[in-house]
Amino acid sequence: MAASTKSPLPEKMRNSVTECKILVVGAGGIGCELLKNLVLTGFQDIVVLDLDTIDVSNLNRQFLFQKKHVGKSKAQVAKESCLRFNPNVTIEAKHDSITNPEYNRDFFMQFSLVMNALDNRAARNHVNRMCLAADVPLIESGSAGYLGQVTVIKKNKFECYECTPSPREKTFPGCTIRNTPSEPIHCIVWAKHLFNQLFGEEDPDQDVSPDTADPEAAGDAGQGAAGIEARTTVVGGIERVSTRDWAQSSGYDPKKIFKKLFHDDVIYLLSMDKLWQSRRPPVPLNWDQLPNRGTSSNSTGALAAQRIWTLRECAEVFRDSLKDLKEQYKERGELVWDKDDKASMDFVTCAANLRSHIFGIPENSRFDVKSMAGNIIPAIATTNAVIAGLIVIEALKILSGRMDKCKTVYMKMFPNQWKKLLLPCDLIAPSPKCYVCAPKPEVAVKLNTKTTTVKFLEEKIFKAGLGMIAPDVEIDDGKGSIIISSEEGETEANNDKTLDVFAVTGGSRLKADDFLQNYSLVVNIVHCEVLDEQEEFQILGEIPEAKEGNGAAEENDKTPVNGSEDQPGTSTVALQDDDDDDLVLMDSEDEQETEEDEQTAPSSRKRPMDNDDEPSLIKKARMDNQEPTDDDLVVLD
């Protein structure tokens, strides 16, 4: 490794490069390649920020790290490794989250350019908004297997990260997970929720017990179940308390936990007879009467991880993994589910398969469960290297005053008709309807004001749905009534109150400010008594006009965002286990399940990649199907 290097750039460009200050957010797959490129290109002043630490699974593609670095800060080790290339470079490493309040507008304004190599949408949204507030160019990037993308974002010149609507990550209604699963993924989500209830961070939204509030169990259908709950305070001889307290009181006895989860709760569900009028009813399991055979044929030559366990094997693994996790919990406190931890992965696999059998759902091998639970997609080191090179090319254009020459570049899995793997297309002007970078950002949200609480509004809509970090929300009623404050405890008393208590109904307007992001937004409320199935709210594509006479907002017939293909911003994620760099508008390079097939379709606006079902590269259409000119080509020297 060279002790120093001389920049290959022309003198004028070299001066721009050596005098600028660069922020690199993320030191993973793309980040490592990018930092190496920056140092070798001649950049002298670099700040790299990453919250993550090095894992063994990173070593096959993040070449700045070695086995001895496992457990250490990615940012710090990346700095040390890059200084071996050129010790004359100034690199400041920050082991921290980019959403930390100290990284405010003033922090971003000190940089000539910001480069993203992130692994989740929430962080991308935040950096996007901070760069808009600071008026600093941002180069966004991502990769997913053989696919990759690089684009440039500049305030008032090119569209921002949130201009293009993006599909919402796959989520599942709580009643489906708890009462009526119909797919393997439903059982896997339930098993991960169970892990958190027993050993992780407890979340009321991840309860695994039967849900008597299920709309389908309403009326007579739910009375039987409600009656059971009213008549007895015990299930399987254990008092009905929180899942963790109940498990701890039983000493994490595997037979008692098994009986509660896979027998008693199933009997409880069966009492909700209306649920099973058009469905196959579940079949309870008995620990002492489990067959030592599986419902699927197992190949005798299959690898151990690819063989489907029998029910008896699942019960045994359930017992052993419970024991191991119990010991980990005693030693370390709350656990975080990790697909690479044997006990954690075994627990989710056996619990998911036992539940699948109960509901007549096909069972899966440990290998397949790991792929679904971790959303795994292969990470390709060469893809990261190409994308990192493209980032530097776009950076050199910006620093040399040729921003108009910048492109969005897609990397495809297969060559196109001109035998090109890299597909450049023109950058697009900001969307006037963008609720982030428009001069006066506004958005419409459809919800039921009679059932939506202030806490739900804050956590699920403003933070998860609209990507805010610390929102302050007031009603635009001429009084400045504040219902949500970023100051801890200031409006806590409002949390469980519904919006109609504050006279928020159809046609109401809420003003939201996020001081951390220097971002303000007006939210127009559209009241709706009954939303589409499996939806709790909808972020609408356009702002509806108010009806005359009654002040209620008109329900927009545009395609809704929540759970559709036209959603802007971030959203809650049912399965997310970020590990590395991902494609723009995709979350997690390593941790996504996707099909390899890709499609190319014309569009009036570029649509970056996303992780829902089938990735597709959609670029700006060329006129008359002409071969690209030299200006369209990306040349890597």
Sequence and secondary structure as in RCSB ss.txt:
>XXXX:A:sequence
MAASTKSPLPEKMRNSVTECKILVVGAGGIGCELLKNLVLTGFQDIVVLDLDTIDVSNLNRQFLFQKKHVGKSKA
QVAKESCLRFNPNVTIEAKHDSITNPEYNRDFFMQFSLVMNALDNRAARNHVNRMCLAADVPLIESGSAGYLGQV
TVIKKNKFECYECTPSPREKTFPGCTIRNTPSEPIHCIVWAKHLFNQLFGEEDPDQDVSPDTADPEAAGDAGQGA
AGIEARTTVVGGIERVSTRDWAQSSGYDPKKIFKKLFHDDVIYLLSMDKLWQSRRPPVPLNWDQLPNRGTSSNST
GALAAQRIWTLRECAEVFRDSLKDLKEQYKERGELVWDKDDKASMDFVTCAANLRSHIFGIPENSRFDVKSMAGN
IIPAIATTNAVIAGLIVIEALKILSGRMDKCKTVYMKMFPNQWKKLLLPCDLIAPSPKCYVCAPKPEVAVKLNTK
TTTVKFLEEKIFKAGLGMIAPDVEIDDGKGSIIISSEEGETEANNDKTLDVFAVTGGSRLKADDFLQNYSLVVNI
VHCEVLDEQEEFQILGEIPEAKEGNGAAEENDKTPVNGSEDQPGTSTVALQDDDDDDLVLMDSEDEQETEEDEQT
APSSRKRPMDNDDEPSLIKKARMDNQEPTDDDLVVLD
>XXXX:A:secstr
  S     S HHHHHHHHH  EEEE  SHHHHHHHHHHHHHT  EEEEE   B  GGGTTT TT  GGGTTSBHH
HHHHHHHHHH TTSEEEEE S TTSTTS HHHHHT SEEEE  S HHHHHHHHHHHHHHT  EEEEEEETTEEEE
EEE TTTS  TTTS         HHHHHT   SHHHHHHHHHHHHHHHTS   GGG  S  TT GGG THHHHHH
HHHHHH SEETTEE   HHHHHHHTTT HHHHHHIIIIIHHHHHHT GGGGSSS       GGG  SS SS   T
TS GGGS   HHHHHHHHHHHHHHHHHHHHHHSS    TTSHHHHHHHHHHHHHHHHHTT     HHHHHHHHHT
     HHHHHHHHHHHHHHHHHHHTT GGG EEEEE SS  TTS SEEEEE     TT TTTSSS EEEEEE TT
T BHHHIIIIIIIIIT  SSEEEEETTTT EEEE SSTTTTGGGTTSBGGGGT  TT EEEEEETTTTEEEEEEE
EE SS STT S EEESS   B TTT  B    S  STTSTT  S    SS    S   TT   SSS    S   B
  BSS B    SSS  BB B  GGG    GGG     
